[in-house]
């Protein structure tokens, strides 16, 4: 009886390991594709040079891994388990803040002023834009400098704990806006506008799990900019 149980367990495990290969060779389940930005490894052509340098073997390994059966479902399951149990996010530059709000460190650095380019650099850039604006105006065209919304400015209360009490310095956004106003640059400040509508907007302006404004926010910004 014990041998039958062991044989049954072995056969079950072998079948489970074999399923991805069977799915690849004879697709019997239509798995939804993965969303987001990713690159599937290509199947490189064989050459003796790549054979001796192991490049061909490595490319075949990557190709088989990225194209095996059930891969989208297995990736989703693995990512969900890691997030649910360990709060681990499988993506570069992603940080988990409070209330399940996800950030990118570069936006947090912009909010804290860690990527500040300096007054002189920004002044020269704004001066150049003003010159372009004046030239286009003579040609009957309009130039508008748009400040897009930034998630860290929109959800500072949900920043990861290690950033919540971090001191804020001078930011590029505030400096560009201030110098632009002083030089007469045509500007539209979507960032401050979105923050002002945060409590009153009927629809979500910024999703907590995304990096960019919502579709509603994008349409609202586009419509306002055109008008």
C-alpha positions in Angstrom: 0.0 0.0 0.0 2.8 2.4 0.9 4.5 1.7 -2.5 1.3 2.6 -4.3 1.0 5.9 -2.4 4.6 6.7 -3.2 4.1 5.8 -6.9 0.9 8.0 -6.9 2.7 10.9 -5.4 5.7 10.5 -7.8 3.3 10.3 -10.8 1.3 13.3 -9.7 4.5 15.4 -9.3 5.8 14.3 -12.6 2.5 15.2 -14.3 2.6 18.6 -12.7 6.1 19.3 -13.9 5.2 18.0 -17.4 2.0 20.2 -17.7 3.9 23.4 -18.9 5.6 21.4 -21.6 2.3 19.9 -22.7 0.6 23.3 -22.7 3.4 24.7 -24.9 3.2 21.8 -27.3 -0.6 21.3 -27.3 -2.3 24.4 -26.0 -5.4 23.4 -24.1 -5.9 26.5 -21.9 -5.9 30.1 -23.2 -4.0 32.1 -20.6 -4.5 35.9 -20.6 -1.3 37.7 -21.6 0.7 39.6 -19.0 0.1 43.4 -18.8 2.7 46.0 -18.5 6.1 46.5 -20.0 8.3 43.4 -20.5 10.4 41.8 -23.3 10.1 38.2 -24.3 13.5 36.6 -25.0 13.9 35.9 -28.8 15.0 32.6 -30.3 18.5 33.3 -31.6 19.9 31.5 -34.6 22.5 28.9 -34.1 26.1 29.6 -34.9 29.4 27.9 -33.9 30.7 31.1 -32.3 27.6 31.3 -30.0 27.9 27.6 -29.3 31.4 27.8 -28.0 30.8 31.0 -26.0 27.6 29.5 -24.4 25.7 32.4 -25.9 23.4 30.1 -27.8 22.7 27.9 -24.8 21.9 31.0 -22.6 19.6 32.4 -25.3 17.8 29.1 -25.6 17.3 28.9 -21.8 15.8 32.4 -21.7 13.6 31.7 -24.7 12.2 28.4 -23.2 11.7 30.1 -19.8 9.8 33.1 -21.4 7.7 30.9 -23.7 6.8 27.9 -21.5 3.2 26.9 -21.0 1.2 28.7 -18.2 3.9 31.3 -17.8 1.6 34.3 -17.5 -0.5 32.5 -14.9 2.6 31.3 -13.0 4.1 34.8 -13.0 0.8 36.3 -11.7 0.5 33.7 -9.0 4.1 34.1 -7.9 3.8 37.9 -7.8 0.5 37.8 -5.9 1.9 35.4 -3.3 5.0 37.6 -2.8 2.8 40.7 -2.4 0.2 39.2 -0.2 2.6 37.4 2.2 5.7 39.5 2.1 4.6 42.9 0.6 7.2 42.3 -2.1 6.8 44.0 -5.5 8.4 42.6 -8.6 9.3 45.7 -10.5 12.2 48.1 -10.7 11.9 51.4 -8.8 8.7 50.4 -7.2 8.2 51.2 -3.5 5.2 50.2 -1.4 3.8 53.0 0.7 0.9 53.2 3.2 -2.6 52.2 2.2 -1.3 49.9 -0.6 -0.1 53.0 -2.5 2.8 52.3 -4.9 5.5 54.8 -5.8 8.6 55.1 -8.0 11.7 56.5 -6.2 12.4 59.0 -8.9 9.0 60.8 -8.2 9.7 60.8 -4.5 13.2 62.3 -5.2 11.5 65.0 -7.2 9.1 65.7 -4.4 11.9 65.9 -1.8 14.1 68.0 -4.1 16.9 65.4 -4.3 17.1 65.7 -8.1 17.3 69.5 -8.1 19.2 70.8 -11.1 20.1 74.2 -9.6 18.9 77.7 -10.1 21.3 78.7 -12.9 20.6 75.7 -15.0 16.8 76.1 -14.7 17.0 79.8 -15.4 18.8 79.2 -18.6 16.3 76.5 -19.7 13.4 78.8 -19.0 15.1 81.7 -20.8 15.5 79.5 -23.9 11.9 78.5 -23.7 10.8 82.1 -23.5 12.9 82.9 -26.6 11.1 80.1 -28.4 7.8 81.3 -27.2 8.4 84.8 -28.4 9.6 83.5 -31.8 6.5 81.3 -32.3 4.2 84.1 -31.2 5.5 86.2 -34.2 4.6 83.3 -36.4 1.1 83.1 -35.0 1.7 80.0 -32.9 1.4 79.3 -29.2 4.0 77.8 -26.8 2.8 76.4 -23.5 4.9 74.8 -20.9 2.9 72.2 -19.0 3.8 71.0 -15.5 2.3 67.4 -15.3 1.0 66.0 -12.1 3.3 64.0 -9.8 2.1 61.2 -7.6 4.4 62.0 -4.7 3.0 65.6 -4.6 -0.5 64.1 -4.9 -0.2 61.4 -2.2 2.5 62.6 0.3 0.5 61.1 3.2 1.0 57.6 1.7 4.8 57.8 1.1 6.8 54.9 2.4 7.8 55.3 6.0 11.4 55.9 5.4 10.5 59.0 3.3 7.7 60.5 5.4 9.9 62.5 7.7 12.7 63.2 5.2 13.5 66.9 4.8 12.3 68.6 1.6 14.6 70.8 -0.4 14.1 73.1 -3.3 12.4 71.3 -6.1 12.7 71.6 -9.9 9.0 72.0 -10.3 8.7 75.0 -7.9 11.8 76.7 -9.4 10.7 76.2 -13.0 7.3 77.6 -12.1 8.6 80.6 -10.2 11.2 81.6 -12.9 8.6 81.0 -15.6 6.2 83.4 -14.0 8.9 86.0 -13.6 9.9 85.8 -17.3 6.4 85.7 -18.6 6.5 82.1 -19.8 3.1 80.6 -20.7 2.5 77.8 -18.1 -0.2 75.4 -17.1 0.4 73.9 -13.7 -1.5 70.5 -13.7 0.4 69.4 -10.6 -1.0 72.1 -8.2 -4.4 71.9 -10.0 -4.8 68.1 -9.4 -3.8 68.4 -5.8 -6.4 71.2 -5.3 -9.1 68.8 -6.7 -8.0 65.8 -4.7 -10.9 66.1 -2.2 -13.6 67.4 -4.6 -13.2 65.4 -7.8 -16.1 63.0 -8.4 -13.7 60.5 -10.2 -10.3 59.2 -9.3 -7.5 61.5 -10.6 -4.6 59.3 -9.5 -4.7 55.5 -9.0 -2.9 54.2 -6.0 -1.4 51.3 -7.9 -0.3 53.3 -11.0 2.3 55.9 -11.7 0.4 58.1 -14.0 -2.8 60.1 -13.7 -6.0 58.1 -14.4 -7.7 58.1 -17.7 -10.2 60.5 -16.3 -7.4 62.8 -15.1 -5.7 62.6 -18.5 -8.9 63.5 -20.4 -9.5 66.3 -17.9 -6.0 67.7 -18.4 -6.2 67.4 -22.2 -9.6 69.1 -22.4 -8.5 71.9 -20.1 -5.2 72.4 -22.0 -7.0 72.6 -25.4 -9.5 75.1 -24.1 
